[in-house]
Structure formats: C-alpha cells, structure tokens
C-alpha cells in the first residue's frame, strides 16, 4: 500500500481524507490548525451536509511529518506554493507525486520545483466548507462527486494508477489527456461562481438563480472562454457537459438561453460556498489572484479584454481590505459595463 498525505487538510481535504479512510485507504491529514488536528484524532472527521458520517482518521501538524510519501495531495492556497512545495520536496519518495487539487493553473509552478515527473493535477468537481474544527460540510450532491485528473510529462502509468486508486476511494476519477483543458474549465466555473458568489456574499445558487447575477455570470463565462481559446486551450467537458457549447454566445438570443441554463447546470452544486468567501469571513487573504486574476493576466498577455473579471478582482480586493461588504447589492457595480 502506498504512503499518502493530504497537505492542507481543511474543508476539501478533510472530506477527502474521511472517504479514503472509510473505504480502506491510508492517508495522513496534515494541517497547521492544532485544534482541528486534535479533534480529528480524538473524535474523528465528522462530515455533514449532503451526507452524515464520522470517520476515525490520522491527522498531524506539519512539524510532525517524517519519512517519505508516495502521494501528497496538495490543498493549501496557491499564495504559499513556493515555500510549501519546496518543503514538501524533501518528503517525496523516489517515485512520489504531488497531486495539486488547488484552484487556478498551479501545475507549471509546482513542476519548476519538484519536476514534471513528480507533478499531477486534478480538478475537483464538488464543494465543501469547514464548519468548525473536526466538522466539515459536503455541499454537493453525493451522486455528483468526481475528479478530473491529468499528468505532466514524465509521469509513469504506475504513478497514475497509484493516484487514481487513492482518489477513487472517494468518487469517480476521469483521466484527462487534456489537463490544461480541464484546468481552464474548472477555472471558468470558479471565476464565475466562486468569484461572483464572493462578490454577493452568497453560495453558487445565489449567482445561478438570480436574474441580475446571471447577466454578469454569462459574460464572465464568455470572457474566460475567449481568454482560454486565445491561449490555445480546448476546454474539457465538465461532468460530461460541453460548457463551451452550452454557454458561449455571439448574439443576445444565445446569451439569454445560457442564462436560463445556469440554474439547471448548477443545481447539484447550488449550496457550495466559495472558498474565497470562507477565507474572507475568517479574516484571511483569499485566492482572487489565482482565480479571476489568472483570467485577467492571460487576457492582458493575449490582448483579450476582461472587464467583468477585472471588476470582480477589484470588488473582492475592496472586500478584503474592508472597503466593501460582501453583499447582494454589489451586483449593481457591474451595471456600467454590461
């Protein structure tokens, strides 16, 4: 059996660790939050929301790490990747792999530190929230959980199988030949629903089901697709759905149809609270530069205008700095660019 760790076991990592352990796998949940680690070890990981289970798990703080791991699932914020990945390099076995489940497009930066032959990426198609130490809420329907996993050059079939076998202890894993396409598809979802959900201080459903927010969301999606295409990316399907075919538009009629499709497409994920909003509520800096900021950055590189994403970044940074509150009326701040 491989030796595995989830580094940054907060909301997503705790849920993943609980499923892996419940279904017979071995994994260390690693987190800097001592209270969270202590309760995980004494009371187990309690998962509520769309499921209800408590699973005994093994949790440690980073200073208790020892030995080598075959798989390290990375779930910290990208803000800290340089320091974190450099540290984790010393804990990788000879054929060990860092599998990033982070938002944005983190693989190239990780590969610079540990090598492409130790780097894999995975888009997470479900959501969770940390309610209190030891307690996490799964906010996606149990029948909608999946991973989309891909590899960088030099990764062997043995490494792929090792990672896939581990993640499949939770839910289906789809192997992506087109890793960057899967990444851009997930980035589109996050930029739209996590970005705008944070702007309005709500969950994904507060974006997909509100008529004013829908008008902003569909334009955000179009910007993401235009920028992705400018980079040469072919967007991968999301849970079998062709998001470009469903939501890309050139005229008002297709745009209106896309708005009507939003609540249907997000029905099983409507209760997801954006991770950026969770961070802001805790007084922590959020990952806006690794989500909407990435769209804006690539847009500038390829001369593709991104006014909606630019505005989302601006608003969220103002919320982070205390100049604005995350609230529904913020959607009116987009009126002048629609």
C-alpha positions as CSV (number, residue, x, y, z in Angstrom):
1,X,0.0,0.0,0.0
2,X,1.3,3.5,-0.9
3,X,2.0,6.0,1.9
4,X,-0.2,9.1,1.3
5,X,-0.8,12.5,2.7
6,X,-3.2,15.4,2.3
7,X,-1.3,18.6,2.9
8,X,-3.7,21.4,3.8
9,X,-6.5,19.2,5.0
10,X,-9.1,21.9,5.6
11,X,-12.6,21.6,4.1
12,X,-12.0,19.6,0.9
13,X,-9.0,17.7,2.4
14,X,-10.9,16.6,5.5
15,X,-13.8,15.3,3.4
16,X,-11.5,13.5,1.0
17,X,-9.5,12.0,3.9
18,X,-12.6,10.8,5.6
19,X,-13.8,9.0,2.4
20,X,-10.3,7.5,1.7
21,X,-10.1,6.2,5.3
22,X,-13.7,4.9,5.4
23,X,-13.1,2.9,2.3
24,X,-9.9,1.2,3.4
25,X,-7.2,3.6,2.3
26,X,-4.3,5.1,4.3
27,X,-3.7,8.8,4.5
28,X,-2.3,11.4,6.9
29,X,-4.3,14.6,7.1
30,X,-1.8,17.4,7.6
31,X,-2.9,20.9,8.8
32,X,-1.4,23.8,10.7
33,X,-4.6,24.2,12.8
34,X,-3.8,22.4,16.0
35,X,-7.4,22.5,17.3
36,X,-8.6,20.9,14.0
37,X,-5.9,18.2,14.1
38,X,-6.6,17.4,17.8
39,X,-10.3,16.9,17.2
40,X,-9.7,14.8,14.1
41,X,-7.5,12.5,16.1
42,X,-9.8,12.3,19.2
43,X,-13.3,12.4,17.7
44,X,-12.8,11.6,14.0
45,X,-13.7,13.6,10.9
46,X,-17.4,14.5,11.1
47,X,-18.9,15.1,7.6
48,X,-22.3,16.7,7.5
49,X,-24.4,18.3,4.7
50,X,-25.4,16.1,1.9
51,X,-24.0,13.1,3.8
52,X,-23.7,12.3,7.6
53,X,-20.8,10.3,8.8
54,X,-18.0,10.3,11.4
55,X,-14.7,8.6,10.4
56,X,-11.7,8.0,12.6
57,X,-8.7,9.5,10.8
58,X,-5.0,10.1,11.4
59,X,-4.0,13.8,11.5
60,X,-0.8,15.7,12.2
61,X,0.6,19.2,12.1
62,X,3.4,19.9,9.6
63,X,6.1,19.8,12.3
64,X,5.2,16.1,12.9
65,X,5.9,15.0,9.4
66,X,8.5,12.3,8.9
67,X,9.6,9.8,6.3
68,X,8.7,9.8,2.6
69,X,5.3,9.9,0.9
70,X,4.3,8.3,-2.4
71,X,1.4,10.6,-2.9
72,X,1.0,14.1,-1.4
73,X,-2.4,15.7,-2.3
74,X,-1.9,19.5,-2.1
75,X,-4.8,21.6,-0.9
76,X,-3.2,24.7,0.5
77,X,-3.7,28.2,-1.0
78,X,-1.6,28.9,-4.1
79,X,-0.4,32.1,-2.3
80,X,2.1,29.9,-0.4
81,X,3.1,27.4,-3.1
82,X,6.8,28.3,-3.5
83,X,7.6,27.8,0.2
84,X,5.2,24.8,0.7
85,X,6.2,22.8,-2.4
86,X,9.9,23.4,-1.7
87,X,9.4,22.0,1.8
88,X,7.3,19.0,0.5
89,X,10.0,18.1,-2.0
90,X,12.0,16.6,0.9
91,X,9.1,14.3,1.8
92,X,8.5,12.8,-1.6
93,X,9.6,9.2,-2.2
94,X,11.8,8.4,-5.3
95,X,8.7,7.9,-7.5
96,X,6.5,10.2,-5.3
97,X,3.9,12.6,-6.8
98,X,2.5,15.9,-5.7
99,X,-1.1,16.0,-6.9
100,X,-2.4,19.5,-6.8
101,X,-6.2,19.9,-6.2
102,X,-5.8,23.7,-6.0
103,X,-7.7,26.3,-7.9
104,X,-6.3,28.1,-10.9
105,X,-3.4,26.7,-13.0
106,X,-0.8,25.7,-10.4
107,X,1.0,22.8,-12.2
108,X,3.7,24.7,-14.0
109,X,4.9,26.4,-10.9
110,X,5.0,23.1,-8.9
111,X,6.8,21.4,-11.7
112,X,9.5,24.0,-11.6
113,X,10.3,23.0,-8.0
114,X,9.8,19.2,-8.0
115,X,10.0,18.3,-11.7
116,X,7.3,17.5,-14.2
117,X,7.8,13.8,-13.5
118,X,6.6,14.4,-9.9
119,X,3.6,16.6,-10.8
120,X,0.0,15.8,-11.4
121,X,-3.1,17.9,-11.4
122,X,-6.7,17.3,-10.5
123,X,-9.8,19.4,-10.9
124,X,-12.3,18.9,-8.1
125,X,-15.9,18.8,-9.2
126,X,-17.5,19.2,-5.7
127,X,-17.5,21.6,-2.8
128,X,-17.2,21.6,1.0
129,X,-16.9,24.0,3.9
130,X,-15.1,23.8,7.3
131,X,-17.8,24.4,9.9
132,X,-15.7,24.1,13.0
133,X,-12.6,22.1,14.0
134,X,-13.2,18.5,13.0
135,X,-16.5,19.2,11.3
136,X,-16.9,19.7,7.5
137,X,-20.0,20.1,5.3
138,X,-20.1,18.4,1.9
139,X,-22.2,20.9,-0.2
140,X,-22.5,18.9,-3.4
141,X,-25.0,16.0,-4.0
142,X,-23.3,12.6,-3.4
143,X,-24.1,11.5,-6.9
144,X,-22.4,14.5,-8.5
145,X,-18.9,14.0,-7.0
146,X,-16.0,13.5,-9.4
147,X,-12.3,14.3,-10.1
148,X,-10.7,15.1,-13.4
149,X,-7.1,14.1,-13.2
150,X,-4.2,14.7,-15.5
151,X,-0.4,14.4,-15.6
152,X,2.7,16.3,-16.8
153,X,5.4,14.9,-19.0
154,X,7.4,12.1,-17.4
155,X,4.7,10.7,-15.1
156,X,4.5,6.9,-15.4
157,X,1.5,4.7,-15.7
158,X,2.4,3.3,-12.3
159,X,2.2,6.7,-10.7
160,X,-1.1,7.5,-12.5
161,X,-2.6,4.2,-11.1
162,X,-1.3,4.9,-7.6
163,X,-3.0,8.3,-7.6
164,X,-6.2,7.2,-9.3
165,X,-6.6,4.2,-6.9
166,X,-6.3,6.6,-4.0
167,X,-8.8,9.2,-5.2
168,X,-11.3,6.6,-6.4
169,X,-11.8,5.6,-2.7
170,X,-14.0,8.8,-2.7
171,X,-15.6,9.1,-6.1
172,X,-15.1,8.5,-9.9
173,X,-11.8,9.7,-11.3
174,X,-11.7,10.7,-15.0
175,X,-8.3,10.7,-16.6
176,X,-7.8,13.8,-18.7
177,X,-5.4,13.7,-21.6
178,X,-6.2,17.4,-21.9
179,X,-5.1,18.5,-18.4
180,X,-5.0,22.2,-19.2
181,X,-8.4,22.0,-20.8
182,X,-9.8,20.5,-17.6
183,X,-8.0,23.3,-15.6
184,X,-9.5,26.0,-17.8
185,X,-12.9,24.5,-17.5
186,X,-12.6,24.4,-13.7
187,X,-11.2,28.0,-13.7
188,X,-14.2,29.1,-15.7
189,X,-16.6,27.7,-13.0
190,X,-14.6,29.1,-10.2
191,X,-14.1,32.6,-11.8
192,X,-17.8,32.8,-12.4
193,X,-19.5,31.2,-9.4
194,X,-16.8,31.5,-6.7
195,X,-15.9,35.0,-7.9
196,X,-19.4,36.3,-8.1
197,X,-20.6,34.3,-5.1
198,X,-17.9,36.1,-3.1
199,X,-18.9,39.4,-4.5
200,X,-22.6,39.0,-3.4
201,X,-21.7,37.2,-0.2
202,X,-23.6,34.0,-1.1
203,X,-23.4,30.5,-2.4
204,X,-23.2,29.3,-6.0
205,X,-27.0,29.2,-6.2
206,X,-27.2,32.9,-5.4
207,X,-25.4,33.5,-8.7
208,X,-27.0,30.9,-10.9
209,X,-30.6,31.6,-9.8
210,X,-30.6,35.4,-9.6
211,X,-31.6,37.2,-12.8
212,X,-29.3,40.1,-12.2
213,X,-26.3,37.9,-11.3
214,X,-27.0,35.6,-14.3
215,X,-26.4,38.5,-16.7
216,X,-23.0,39.1,-15.1
217,X,-22.2,35.4,-14.9
218,X,-22.8,34.6,-18.5
219,X,-20.5,37.4,-19.6
220,X,-17.8,36.3,-17.1
221,X,-18.0,32.8,-18.7
222,X,-17.6,34.3,-22.2
223,X,-14.5,36.2,-21.1
224,X,-13.0,33.0,-19.7
225,X,-13.7,31.1,-22.9
226,X,-12.3,33.9,-25.1
227,X,-9.1,34.0,-23.0
228,X,-8.7,30.3,-22.8
229,X,-9.1,30.0,-26.6
230,X,-6.5,32.7,-27.1
231,X,-4.0,30.6,-25.1
232,X,-4.8,27.7,-27.5
233,X,-6.8,25.8,-24.9
234,X,-9.5,23.3,-25.8
235,X,-11.9,23.3,-22.9
236,X,-12.6,19.9,-21.4
237,X,-16.2,18.7,-20.7
238,X,-17.3,19.2,-17.1
239,X,-19.1,16.1,-15.8
240,X,-19.8,15.2,-19.4
241,X,-21.2,18.6,-20.3
242,X,-19.7,20.7,-23.1
243,X,-19.6,24.1,-21.3
244,X,-18.5,26.0,-24.3
245,X,-21.4,24.6,-26.4
246,X,-23.8,25.4,-23.6
247,X,-22.7,28.8,-22.5
248,X,-20.7,30.5,-25.3
249,X,-22.6,33.1,-27.3
250,X,-22.2,35.7,-30.0
251,X,-25.7,37.1,-30.0
252,X,-28.3,38.1,-27.5
253,X,-30.6,35.1,-28.1
254,X,-27.9,32.5,-27.2
255,X,-26.8,34.7,-24.2
256,X,-30.4,34.7,-22.9
257,X,-30.6,30.9,-23.3
258,X,-27.3,30.5,-21.5
259,X,-28.7,32.5,-18.5
260,X,-31.7,30.1,-18.4
261,X,-29.4,27.1,-18.4
262,X,-27.3,28.3,-15.4
263,X,-29.6,27.2,-12.6
264,X,-30.1,23.8,-14.2
265,X,-26.3,23.3,-14.7
266,X,-25.5,24.2,-11.1
267,X,-28.5,22.5,-9.4
268,X,-26.4,19.8,-7.7
269,X,-23.8,22.4,-6.6
270,X,-26.0,25.3,-5.7
271,X,-25.1,25.1,-1.9
272,X,-21.4,25.5,-2.4
273,X,-20.0,28.4,-0.5
274,X,-17.0,29.9,-2.3
275,X,-13.7,29.1,-0.7
276,X,-12.7,32.8,-1.2
277,X,-15.8,33.9,0.8
278,X,-14.9,31.4,3.5
279,X,-11.4,32.9,3.8
280,X,-12.7,36.5,3.9
281,X,-15.2,35.6,6.7
282,X,-12.2,34.2,8.7
283,X,-10.2,37.4,8.1
284,X,-7.7,35.5,5.8
285,X,-6.4,36.7,2.4
286,X,-8.2,34.9,-0.4
287,X,-7.1,33.4,-3.7
288,X,-8.5,36.0,-6.0
289,X,-5.2,36.4,-7.9
290,X,-5.1,32.7,-8.6
291,X,-8.7,32.6,-9.9
292,X,-10.2,35.6,-11.6
293,X,-6.8,37.2,-11.6
294,X,-5.4,34.4,-13.7
295,X,-8.1,35.1,-16.4
296,X,-7.2,38.8,-16.3
297,X,-3.4,38.1,-16.5
298,X,-3.8,35.8,-19.6
299,X,-6.2,38.3,-21.1
300,X,-3.6,41.0,-20.9
301,X,-1.0,38.7,-22.4
302,X,-3.2,37.8,-25.4
303,X,-4.9,41.2,-25.8
304,X,-8.4,39.9,-24.8
305,X,-10.5,42.4,-22.8
306,X,-11.7,41.1,-19.4
307,X,-13.8,43.9,-17.9
308,X,-16.1,41.6,-15.9
309,X,-13.2,39.6,-14.4
310,X,-11.3,42.9,-13.8
311,X,-14.3,44.2,-11.8
312,X,-14.6,41.0,-9.8
313,X,-11.0,41.3,-8.8
314,X,-11.4,44.9,-7.9
315,X,-14.5,44.3,-5.8
316,X,-13.1,41.3,-3.9
317,X,-9.9,43.2,-3.1
318,X,-12.0,46.0,-1.7
319,X,-14.0,43.5,0.4
320,X,-10.7,42.0,1.6
321,X,-9.4,45.5,2.5
322,X,-12.6,46.4,4.4
323,X,-13.8,49.0,1.9
324,X,-16.9,47.0,0.9
325,X,-19.1,44.3,2.4
326,X,-19.8,41.1,0.5
327,X,-23.5,41.6,-0.2
328,X,-26.1,41.1,-2.8
329,X,-26.3,44.8,-3.9
330,X,-22.7,44.6,-5.2
331,X,-24.1,43.1,-8.4
332,X,-25.2,46.7,-9.3
333,X,-21.5,47.6,-9.5
334,X,-21.4,45.8,-12.9
335,X,-24.2,47.9,-14.4
336,X,-22.0,50.3,-16.3
337,X,-20.1,47.5,-18.1
338,X,-22.9,45.2,-19.1
